Amino acid sequence: MKRILKFQISEDKYAFYENDIVVFEIDKTDLQFNVKNFYQAFFADDLDYSDIELQNMLTGDKNATRIFKCVEQLMKEVVEKLNKEMCIEGNKEK
């Protein structure tokens, strides 16, 4: 099932929302990126990461768009790595 995560501003943070619930935030003042929270939001607990659509709702904000693109690129790289590891693990089991 496709997961849609919307990138918006939540008070003083950039946030990804899934079904109107904040799943991941980045503070606007220091732009600290918590890797553990990122993993928990997108990949932990058997979350389906194979069909995620990230939507930037802040296209008019250059800083927000830059942050969105960084997260989007990181997501792609993590998914590629996880898929590659799953293929390797699948081949070892055969």
Biopython code that builds the backbone (N, CA, C, O; Angstrom):
import numpy as np
from Bio.PDB.StructureBuilder import StructureBuilder

atoms = [
    (1, "MET", "N", (0.829, -1.174, 0.000)),
    (1, "MET", "CA", (0.000, 0.000, 0.000)),
    (1, "MET", "C", (0.881, 1.247, 0.000)),
    (1, "MET", "O", (1.818, 1.348, 0.792)),
    (2, "LYS", "N", (0.590, 2.173, -0.864)),
    (2, "LYS", "CA", (1.390, 3.379, -1.004)),
    (2, "LYS", "C", (1.271, 4.251, 0.244)),
    (2, "LYS", "O", (0.177, 4.507, 0.747)),
    (3, "ARG", "N", (2.426, 4.696, 0.722)),
    (3, "ARG", "CA", (2.472, 5.639, 1.835)),
    (3, "ARG", "C", (2.747, 7.016, 1.274)),
    (3, "ARG", "O", (3.682, 7.195, 0.494)),
    (4, "ILE", "N", (1.947, 7.986, 1.660)),
    (4, "ILE", "CA", (2.127, 9.371, 1.220)),
    (4, "ILE", "C", (2.522, 10.204, 2.427)),
    (4, "ILE", "O", (1.797, 10.264, 3.420)),
    (5, "LEU", "N", (3.678, 10.845, 2.329)),
    (5, "LEU", "CA", (4.162, 11.696, 3.402)),
    (5, "LEU", "C", (4.295, 13.118, 2.873)),
    (5, "LEU", "O", (4.971, 13.366, 1.875)),
    (6, "LYS", "N", (3.636, 14.044, 3.560)),
    (6, "LYS", "CA", (3.624, 15.445, 3.133)),
    (6, "LYS", "C", (4.592, 16.253, 3.982)),
    (6, "LYS", "O", (4.586, 16.179, 5.211)),
    (7, "PHE", "N", (5.428, 17.030, 3.290)),
    (7, "PHE", "CA", (6.427, 17.875, 3.926)),
    (7, "PHE", "C", (5.825, 19.256, 4.129)),
    (7, "PHE", "O", (5.478, 19.941, 3.167)),
    (8, "GLN", "N", (5.703, 19.663, 5.406)),
    (8, "GLN", "CA", (5.078, 20.941, 5.743)),
    (8, "GLN", "C", (5.825, 21.587, 6.898)),
    (8, "GLN", "O", (6.766, 21.011, 7.444)),
    (9, "ILE", "N", (5.394, 22.796, 7.267)),
    (9, "ILE", "CA", (5.955, 23.467, 8.431)),
    (9, "ILE", "C", (5.034, 23.218, 9.611)),
    (9, "ILE", "O", (3.814, 23.350, 9.512)),
    (10, "SER", "N", (5.650, 22.853, 10.735)),
    (10, "SER", "CA", (4.926, 22.643, 11.980)),
    (10, "SER", "C", (5.582, 23.533, 13.022)),
    (10, "SER", "O", (6.648, 23.193, 13.534)),
    (11, "GLU", "N", (4.976, 24.657, 13.344)),
    (11, "GLU", "CA", (5.527, 25.643, 14.274)),
    (11, "GLU", "C", (6.923, 26.049, 13.834)),
    (11, "GLU", "O", (7.070, 26.725, 12.816)),
    (12, "ASP", "N", (7.951, 25.652, 14.576)),
    (12, "ASP", "CA", (9.321, 26.041, 14.224)),
    (12, "ASP", "C", (10.108, 24.870, 13.652)),
    (12, "ASP", "O", (11.332, 24.813, 13.765)),
    (13, "LYS", "N", (9.386, 23.939, 13.038)),
    (13, "LYS", "CA", (10.030, 22.745, 12.481)),
    (13, "LYS", "C", (9.500, 22.436, 11.091)),
    (13, "LYS", "O", (8.365, 22.760, 10.740)),
    (14, "TYR", "N", (10.366, 21.795, 10.312)),
    (14, "TYR", "CA", (9.919, 21.175, 9.075)),
    (14, "TYR", "C", (9.466, 19.775, 9.468)),
    (14, "TYR", "O", (10.112, 19.119, 10.285)),
    (15, "ALA", "N", (8.377, 19.324, 8.899)),
    (15, "ALA", "CA", (7.851, 18.036, 9.340)),
    (15, "ALA", "C", (7.270, 17.246, 8.177)),
    (15, "ALA", "O", (6.730, 17.808, 7.224)),
    (16, "PHE", "N", (7.395, 15.924, 8.282)),
    (16, "PHE", "CA", (6.734, 15.010, 7.360)),
    (16, "PHE", "C", (5.513, 14.448, 8.074)),
    (16, "PHE", "O", (5.609, 13.935, 9.189)),
    (17, "TYR", "N", (4.371, 14.554, 7.416)),
    (17, "TYR", "CA", (3.106, 14.077, 7.964)),
    (17, "TYR", "C", (2.632, 12.868, 7.174)),
    (17, "TYR", "O", (2.716, 12.830, 5.946)),
    (18, "GLU", "N", (2.136, 11.888, 7.903)),
    (18, "GLU", "CA", (1.483, 10.746, 7.286)),
    (18, "GLU", "C", (0.103, 10.645, 7.918)),
    (18, "GLU", "O", (-0.026, 10.439, 9.125)),
    (19, "ASN", "N", (-0.935, 10.792, 7.085)),
    (19, "ASN", "CA", (-2.314, 10.795, 7.588)),
    (19, "ASN", "C", (-2.497, 11.855, 8.675)),
    (19, "ASN", "O", (-3.104, 11.592, 9.713)),
    (20, "ASP", "N", (-1.972, 13.048, 8.429)),
    (20, "ASP", "CA", (-2.080, 14.198, 9.342)),
    (20, "ASP", "C", (-1.377, 13.998, 10.687)),
    (20, "ASP", "O", (-1.657, 14.725, 11.640)),
    (21, "ILE", "N", (-0.476, 13.033, 10.775)),
    (21, "ILE", "CA", (0.304, 12.793, 11.990)),
    (21, "ILE", "C", (1.773, 13.040, 11.667)),
    (21, "ILE", "O", (2.289, 12.531, 10.672)),
    (22, "VAL", "N", (2.446, 13.824, 12.512)),
    (22, "VAL", "CA", (3.869, 14.094, 12.311)),
    (22, "VAL", "C", (4.651, 12.817, 12.571)),
    (22, "VAL", "O", (4.547, 12.218, 13.641)),
    (23, "VAL", "N", (5.442, 12.404, 11.573)),
    (23, "VAL", "CA", (6.262, 11.205, 11.736)),
    (23, "VAL", "C", (7.755, 11.526, 11.827)),
    (23, "VAL", "O", (8.538, 10.728, 12.344)),
    (24, "PHE", "N", (8.145, 12.711, 11.317)),
    (24, "PHE", "CA", (9.559, 13.092, 11.364)),
    (24, "PHE", "C", (9.667, 14.606, 11.291)),
    (24, "PHE", "O", (8.984, 15.249, 10.494)),
    (25, "GLU", "N", (10.540, 15.177, 12.138)),
    (25, "GLU", "CA", (10.716, 16.626, 12.182)),
    (25, "GLU", "C", (12.190, 17.011, 12.125)),
    (25, "GLU", "O", (13.071, 16.266, 12.554)),
    (26, "ILE", "N", (12.421, 18.201, 11.581)),
    (26, "ILE", "CA", (13.743, 18.811, 11.573)),
    (26, "ILE", "C", (13.558, 20.236, 12.076)),
    (26, "ILE", "O", (12.793, 21.005, 11.494)),
    (27, "ASP", "N", (14.252, 20.592, 13.149)),
    (27, "ASP", "CA", (14.132, 21.922, 13.733)),
    (27, "ASP", "C", (14.661, 22.965, 12.743)),
    (27, "ASP", "O", (15.747, 22.802, 12.187)),
    (28, "LYS", "N", (13.894, 24.030, 12.528)),
    (28, "LYS", "CA", (14.292, 25.063, 11.568)),
    (28, "LYS", "C", (15.488, 25.874, 12.043)),
    (28, "LYS", "O", (16.244, 26.389, 11.219)),
    (29, "THR", "N", (15.675, 25.997, 13.349)),
    (29, "THR", "CA", (16.742, 26.865, 13.840)),
    (29, "THR", "C", (18.124, 26.248, 13.695)),
    (29, "THR", "O", (19.077, 26.944, 13.344)),
    (30, "ASP", "N", (18.248, 24.940, 13.962)),
    (30, "ASP", "CA", (19.578, 24.332, 13.881)),
    (30, "ASP", "C", (19.695, 23.262, 12.799)),
    (30, "ASP", "O", (20.793, 22.783, 12.518)),
    (31, "LEU", "N", (18.564, 22.882, 12.185)),
    (31, "LEU", "CA", (18.508, 21.884, 11.118)),
    (31, "LEU", "C", (19.162, 20.561, 11.511)),
    (31, "LEU", "O", (19.708, 19.857, 10.662)),
    (32, "GLN", "N", (19.107, 20.226, 12.800)),
    (32, "GLN", "CA", (19.651, 18.957, 13.264)),
    (32, "GLN", "C", (18.798, 17.807, 12.742)),
    (32, "GLN", "O", (17.568, 17.842, 12.794)),
    (33, "PHE", "N", (19.477, 16.803, 12.245)),
    (33, "PHE", "CA", (18.831, 15.643, 11.637)),
    (33, "PHE", "C", (19.071, 14.445, 12.542)),
    (33, "PHE", "O", (20.200, 13.966, 12.649)),
    (34, "ASN", "N", (18.030, 13.960, 13.189)),
    (34, "ASN", "CA", (18.154, 12.831, 14.095)),
    (34, "ASN", "C", (17.991, 11.536, 13.295)),
    (34, "ASN", "O", (16.894, 11.208, 12.843)),
    (35, "VAL", "N", (19.082, 10.815, 13.129)),
    (35, "VAL", "CA", (19.099, 9.609, 12.302)),
    (35, "VAL", "C", (18.171, 8.536, 12.866)),
    (35, "VAL", "O", (17.468, 7.863, 12.113)),
    (36, "LYS", "N", (18.169, 8.378, 14.172)),
    (36, "LYS", "CA", (17.307, 7.369, 14.786)),
    (36, "LYS", "C", (15.830, 7.678, 14.509)),
    (36, "LYS", "O", (15.065, 6.785, 14.145)),
    (37, "ASN", "N", (15.440, 8.928, 14.682)),
    (37, "ASN", "CA", (14.048, 9.313, 14.405)),
    (37, "ASN", "C", (13.702, 9.136, 12.931)),
    (37, "ASN", "O", (12.583, 8.754, 12.590)),
    (38, "PHE", "N", (14.665, 9.413, 12.064)),
    (38, "PHE", "CA", (14.465, 9.224, 10.626)),
    (38, "PHE", "C", (14.181, 7.748, 10.333)),
    (38, "PHE", "O", (13.230, 7.416, 9.625)),
    (39, "TYR", "N", (15.009, 6.881, 10.881)),
    (39, "TYR", "CA", (14.826, 5.442, 10.677)),
    (39, "TYR", "C", (13.473, 4.985, 11.221)),
    (39, "TYR", "O", (12.754, 4.238, 10.559)),
    (40, "GLN", "N", (13.133, 5.432, 12.418)),
    (40, "GLN", "CA", (11.864, 5.043, 13.034)),
    (40, "GLN", "C", (10.672, 5.503, 12.187)),
    (40, "GLN", "O", (9.682, 4.780, 12.072)),
    (41, "ALA", "N", (10.759, 6.666, 11.611)),
    (41, "ALA", "CA", (9.641, 7.222, 10.837)),
    (41, "ALA", "C", (9.427, 6.504, 9.508)),
    (41, "ALA", "O", (8.289, 6.343, 9.066)),
    (42, "PHE", "N", (10.506, 6.076, 8.874)),
    (42, "PHE", "CA", (10.379, 5.564, 7.519)),
    (42, "PHE", "C", (10.605, 4.054, 7.370)),
    (42, "PHE", "O", (10.080, 3.449, 6.436)),
    (43, "PHE", "N", (11.374, 3.439, 8.269)),
    (43, "PHE", "CA", (11.805, 2.069, 8.018)),
    (43, "PHE", "C", (11.550, 1.064, 9.148)),
    (43, "PHE", "O", (11.489, -0.136, 8.879)),
    (44, "ALA", "N", (11.403, 1.499, 10.373)),
    (44, "ALA", "CA", (11.309, 0.587, 11.520)),
    (44, "ALA", "C", (9.972, -0.140, 11.585)),
    (44, "ALA", "O", (9.002, 0.227, 10.922)),
    (45, "ASP", "N", (9.959, -1.174, 12.399)),
    (45, "ASP", "CA", (8.719, -1.908, 12.702)),
    (45, "ASP", "C", (7.982, -2.387, 11.463)),
    (45, "ASP", "O", (6.757, -2.295, 11.381)),
    (46, "ASP", "N", (8.734, -2.895, 10.506)),
    (46, "ASP", "CA", (8.144, -3.443, 9.284)),
    (46, "ASP", "C", (7.317, -2.437, 8.488)),
    (46, "ASP", "O", (6.385, -2.826, 7.783)),
    (47, "LEU", "N", (7.646, -1.148, 8.593)),
    (47, "LEU", "CA", (6.952, -0.153, 7.773)),
    (47, "LEU", "C", (7.280, -0.418, 6.312)),
    (47, "LEU", "O", (8.407, -0.774, 5.969)),
    (48, "ASP", "N", (6.292, -0.241, 5.466)),
    (48, "ASP", "CA", (6.505, -0.467, 4.036)),
    (48, "ASP", "C", (7.229, 0.733, 3.440)),
    (48, "ASP", "O", (6.654, 1.815, 3.319)),
    (49, "TYR", "N", (8.476, 0.543, 3.074)),
    (49, "TYR", "CA", (9.263, 1.625, 2.481)),
    (49, "TYR", "C", (9.373, 1.467, 0.966)),
    (49, "TYR", "O", (9.986, 2.301, 0.299)),
    (50, "SER", "N", (8.787, 0.408, 0.422)),
    (50, "SER", "CA", (8.941, 0.129, -1.004)),
    (50, "SER", "C", (8.107, 1.053, -1.882)),
    (50, "SER", "O", (8.400, 1.202, -3.069)),
    (51, "ASP", "N", (7.085, 1.671, -1.326)),
    (51, "ASP", "CA", (6.224, 2.541, -2.122)),
    (51, "ASP", "C", (5.840, 3.772, -1.311)),
    (51, "ASP", "O", (4.700, 3.916, -0.867)),
    (52, "ILE", "N", (6.826, 4.662, -1.126)),
    (52, "ILE", "CA", (6.614, 5.904, -0.388)),
    (52, "ILE", "C", (6.660, 7.057, -1.374)),
    (52, "ILE", "O", (7.563, 7.149, -2.205)),
    (53, "GLU", "N", (5.690, 7.921, -1.271)),
    (53, "GLU", "CA", (5.683, 9.145, -2.066)),
    (53, "GLU", "C", (5.852, 10.316, -1.122)),
    (53, "GLU", "O", (5.025, 10.526, -0.236)),
    (54, "LEU", "N", (6.928, 11.087, -1.307)),
    (54, "LEU", "CA", (7.152, 12.296, -0.530)),
    (54, "LEU", "C", (6.611, 13.471, -1.324)),
    (54, "LEU", "O", (6.941, 13.637, -2.499)),
    (55, "GLN", "N", (5.777, 14.290, -0.685)),
    (55, "GLN", "CA", (5.189, 15.448, -1.348)),
    (55, "GLN", "C", (5.652, 16.718, -0.647)),
    (55, "GLN", "O", (5.462, 16.877, 0.559)),
    (56, "ASN", "N", (6.257, 17.616, -1.409)),
    (56, "ASN", "CA", (6.706, 18.891, -0.865)),
    (56, "ASN", "C", (5.562, 19.890, -0.953)),
    (56, "ASN", "O", (5.205, 20.327, -2.047)),
    (57, "MET", "N", (4.985, 20.254, 0.187)),
    (57, "MET", "CA", (3.893, 21.213, 0.231)),
    (57, "MET", "C", (4.420, 22.637, 0.373)),
    (57, "MET", "O", (3.633, 23.579, 0.461)),
    (58, "LEU", "N", (5.745, 22.807, 0.398)),
    (58, "LEU", "CA", (6.386, 24.102, 0.615)),
    (58, "LEU", "C", (7.213, 24.515, -0.586)),
    (58, "LEU", "O", (8.329, 25.009, -0.425)),
    (59, "THR", "N", (6.696, 24.326, -1.768)),
    (59, "THR", "CA", (7.479, 24.571, -2.986)),
    (59, "THR", "C", (7.907, 26.027, -3.150)),
    (59, "THR", "O", (8.864, 26.296, -3.876)),
    (60, "GLY", "N", (7.244, 26.955, -2.513)),
    (60, "GLY", "CA", (7.611, 28.364, -2.622)),
    (60, "GLY", "C", (8.712, 28.778, -1.677)),
    (60, "GLY", "O", (9.179, 29.915, -1.748)),
    (61, "ASP", "N", (9.137, 27.910, -0.808)),
    (61, "ASP", "CA", (10.162, 28.200, 0.190)),
    (61, "ASP", "C", (11.462, 27.505, -0.232)),
    (61, "ASP", "O", (11.558, 26.278, -0.191)),
    (62, "LYS", "N", (12.462, 28.303, -0.639)),
    (62, "LYS", "CA", (13.718, 27.730, -1.151)),
    (62, "LYS", "C", (14.448, 26.894, -0.106)),
    (62, "LYS", "O", (14.963, 25.822, -0.425)),
    (63, "ASN", "N", (14.501, 27.368, 1.137)),
    (63, "ASN", "CA", (15.179, 26.595, 2.188)),
    (63, "ASN", "C", (14.465, 25.281, 2.431)),
    (63, "ASN", "O", (15.104, 24.235, 2.540)),
    (64, "ALA", "N", (13.151, 25.326, 2.517)),
    (64, "ALA", "CA", (12.372, 24.106, 2.738)),
    (64, "ALA", "C", (12.568, 23.131, 1.591)),
    (64, "ALA", "O", (12.708, 21.928, 1.812)),
    (65, "THR", "N", (12.578, 23.639, 0.371)),
    (65, "THR", "CA", (12.752, 22.780, -0.798)),
    (65, "THR", "C", (14.125, 22.117, -0.784)),
    (65, "THR", "O", (14.252, 20.947, -1.146)),
    (66, "ARG", "N", (15.145, 22.851, -0.371)),
    (66, "ARG", "CA", (16.497, 22.275, -0.283)),
    (66, "ARG", "C", (16.529, 21.151, 0.755)),
    (66, "ARG", "O", (17.125, 20.102, 0.512)),
    (67, "ILE", "N", (15.903, 21.360, 1.885)),
    (67, "ILE", "CA", (15.848, 20.331, 2.927)),
    (67, "ILE", "C", (15.040, 19.138, 2.446)),
    (67, "ILE", "O", (15.434, 17.991, 2.660)),
    (68, "PHE", "N", (13.922, 19.398, 1.803)),
    (68, "PHE", "CA", (13.089, 18.324, 1.262)),
    (68, "PHE", "C", (13.895, 17.460, 0.294)),
    (68, "PHE", "O", (13.850, 16.232, 0.367)),
    (69, "LYS", "N", (14.628, 18.102, -0.611)),
    (69, "LYS", "CA", (15.408, 17.356, -1.595)),
    (69, "LYS", "C", (16.506, 16.523, -0.936)),
    (69, "LYS", "O", (16.800, 15.417, -1.389)),
    (70, "CYS", "N", (17.110, 17.042, 0.124)),
    (70, "CYS", "CA", (18.130, 16.268, 0.855)),
    (70, "CYS", "C", (17.509, 15.024, 1.477)),
    (70, "CYS", "O", (18.070, 13.933, 1.375)),
    (71, "VAL", "N", (16.363, 15.178, 2.116)),
    (71, "VAL", "CA", (15.688, 14.033, 2.734)),
    (71, "VAL", "C", (15.250, 13.049, 1.661)),
    (71, "VAL", "O", (15.386, 11.837, 1.827)),
    (72, "GLU", "N", (14.722, 13.575, 0.560)),
    (72, "GLU", "CA", (14.281, 12.721, -0.542)),
    (72, "GLU", "C", (15.439, 11.899, -1.100)),
    (72, "GLU", "O", (15.286, 10.705, -1.360)),
    (73, "GLN", "N", (16.591, 12.530, -1.283)),
    (73, "GLN", "CA", (17.774, 11.830, -1.797)),
    (73, "GLN", "C", (18.252, 10.784, -0.802)),
    (73, "GLN", "O", (18.599, 9.669, -1.190)),
    (74, "LEU", "N", (18.273, 11.134, 0.466)),
    (74, "LEU", "CA", (18.685, 10.185, 1.490)),
    (74, "LEU", "C", (17.746, 8.984, 1.515)),
    (74, "LEU", "O", (18.194, 7.843, 1.631)),
    (75, "MET", "N", (16.451, 9.239, 1.406)),
    (75, "MET", "CA", (15.467, 8.149, 1.362)),
    (75, "MET", "C", (15.776, 7.197, 0.213)),
    (75, "MET", "O", (15.795, 5.980, 0.397)),
    (76, "LYS", "N", (16.019, 7.753, -0.972)),
    (76, "LYS", "CA", (16.304, 6.935, -2.144)),
    (76, "LYS", "C", (17.541, 6.070, -1.921)),
    (76, "LYS", "O", (17.547, 4.886, -2.256)),
    (77, "GLU", "N", (18.582, 6.665, -1.358)),
    (77, "GLU", "CA", (19.821, 5.926, -1.135)),
    (77, "GLU", "C", (19.638, 4.814, -0.101)),
    (77, "GLU", "O", (20.170, 3.717, -0.271)),
    (78, "VAL", "N", (18.897, 5.088, 0.956)),
    (78, "VAL", "CA", (18.661, 4.067, 1.981)),
    (78, "VAL", "C", (17.825, 2.924, 1.401)),
    (78, "VAL", "O", (18.124, 1.755, 1.639)),
    (79, "VAL", "N", (16.782, 3.258, 0.642)),
    (79, "VAL", "CA", (15.932, 2.229, 0.038)),
    (79, "VAL", "C", (16.751, 1.360, -0.920)),
    (79, "VAL", "O", (16.617, 0.137, -0.916)),
    (80, "GLU", "N", (17.595, 1.989, -1.738)),
    (80, "GLU", "CA", (18.445, 1.225, -2.654)),
    (80, "GLU", "C", (19.364, 0.277, -1.882)),
    (80, "GLU", "O", (19.522, -0.885, -2.255)),
    (81, "LYS", "N", (19.964, 0.778, -0.813)),
    (81, "LYS", "CA", (20.868, -0.050, -0.013)),
    (81, "LYS", "C", (20.106, -1.197, 0.648)),
    (81, "LYS", "O", (20.576, -2.335, 0.643)),
    (82, "LEU", "N", (18.947, -0.910, 1.211)),
    (82, "LEU", "CA", (18.149, -1.970, 1.839)),
    (82, "LEU", "C", (17.730, -3.019, 0.819)),
    (82, "LEU", "O", (17.777, -4.217, 1.101)),
    (83, "ASN", "N", (17.321, -2.574, -0.364)),
    (83, "ASN", "CA", (16.920, -3.518, -1.409)),
    (83, "ASN", "C", (18.104, -4.382, -1.846)),
    (83, "ASN", "O", (17.955, -5.584, -2.063)),
    (84, "LYS", "N", (19.267, -3.769, -1.972)),
    (84, "LYS", "CA", (20.470, -4.511, -2.365)),
    (84, "LYS", "C", (20.820, -5.541, -1.291)),
    (84, "LYS", "O", (21.156, -6.682, -1.608)),
    (85, "GLU", "N", (20.742, -5.137, -0.016)),
    (85, "GLU", "CA", (21.046, -6.057, 1.075)),
    (85, "GLU", "C", (20.043, -7.207, 1.122)),
    (85, "GLU", "O", (20.413, -8.343, 1.417)),
    (86, "MET", "N", (18.782, -6.918, 0.834)),
    (86, "MET", "CA", (17.759, -7.969, 0.840)),
    (86, "MET", "C", (18.049, -8.967, -0.280)),
    (86, "MET", "O", (17.857, -10.170, -0.100)),
    (87, "CYS", "N", (18.512, -8.479, -1.439)),
    (87, "CYS", "CA", (18.854, -9.379, -2.551)),
    (87, "CYS", "C", (20.036, -10.262, -2.167)),
    (87, "CYS", "O", (20.037, -11.460, -2.450)),
    (88, "ILE", "N", (21.034, -9.676, -1.529)),
    (88, "ILE", "CA", (22.206, -10.437, -1.110)),
    (88, "ILE", "C", (21.794, -11.486, -0.085)),
    (88, "ILE", "O", (22.215, -12.639, -0.176)),
    (89, "GLU", "N", (20.986, -11.102, 0.876)),
    (89, "GLU", "CA", (20.521, -12.035, 1.910)),
    (89, "GLU", "C", (19.692, -13.158, 1.262)),
    (89, "GLU", "O", (19.819, -14.323, 1.640)),
    (90, "GLY", "N", (18.850, -12.803, 0.292)),
    (90, "GLY", "CA", (18.034, -13.805, -0.405)),
    (90, "GLY", "C", (18.887, -14.798, -1.156)),
    (90, "GLY", "O", (18.564, -15.985, -1.190)),
    (91, "ASN", "N", (19.977, -14.340, -1.765)),
    (91, "ASN", "CA", (20.875, -15.234, -2.498)),
    (91, "ASN", "C", (21.665, -16.136, -1.558)),
    (91, "ASN", "O", (21.985, -17.269, -1.918)),
    (92, "LYS", "N", (21.982, -15.653, -0.363)),
    (92, "LYS", "CA", (22.716, -16.480, 0.611)),
    (92, "LYS", "C", (21.849, -17.637, 1.095)),
    (92, "LYS", "O", (22.361, -18.723, 1.367)),
    (93, "GLU", "N", (20.558, -17.417, 1.203)),
    (93, "GLU", "CA", (19.660, -18.446, 1.714)),
    (93, "GLU", "C", (19.450, -19.574, 0.710)),
    (93, "GLU", "O", (19.048, -20.674, 1.090)),
    (94, "LYS", "N", (19.714, -19.315, -0.554)),
    (94, "LYS", "CA", (19.476, -20.336, -1.602)),
    (94, "LYS", "C", (20.557, -21.365, -1.634)),
    (94, "LYS", "O", (20.509, -22.286, -2.449)),
]
sb = StructureBuilder()
sb.init_structure("model")
sb.init_model(0)
sb.init_chain("A")
sb.init_seg("    ")
for serial, (resi, resn, name, xyz) in enumerate(atoms, 1):
    if name == "N":
        sb.init_residue(resn, " ", resi, " ")
    sb.init_atom(name, np.array(xyz, "f"), 0.0, 1.0, " ", f" {name:<3s}", serial, name[0])
structure = sb.get_structure()
